[in-house]
Amino acid sequence: MKKKSRPNLLNDKTSLTLQNASGSFFVGYNQQGINKKFGSAIRKKRIELGYSQEKLAEVAGLNRSFLSELERGITTISIERADKLCHVLGTTLADMLS
């Protein structure tokens, strides 16, 4: 009797994939991974441009503590606010998530 293979859940930083003997199938996103990736990209770009958290928050119309939480990946942001923040940083949302 052929032993059935059990599906493996693979968890990278941004997605969850269900893998079985016939291949792998996309299941969904790991929200925490995406938050950390986006937050790290925001922090890197902010530092690259020489902005403090206070200055970037002011220019982007955000609260400094919210920006801090965003950079650490512990909060979420709407697409509209994320797009505005990326615009202030001179980049696009797509570039920040790639």
Secondary structure, DSSP 8 states (H G I E B T S, - for coil): -------EEEE-SSEEEEEETTEEEEEEE-HHHHHHHHHHHHHHHHHHHT--HHHHHHHHT--HHHHHHHHTT-S---HHHHHHHHHHTTS-HHHHH-
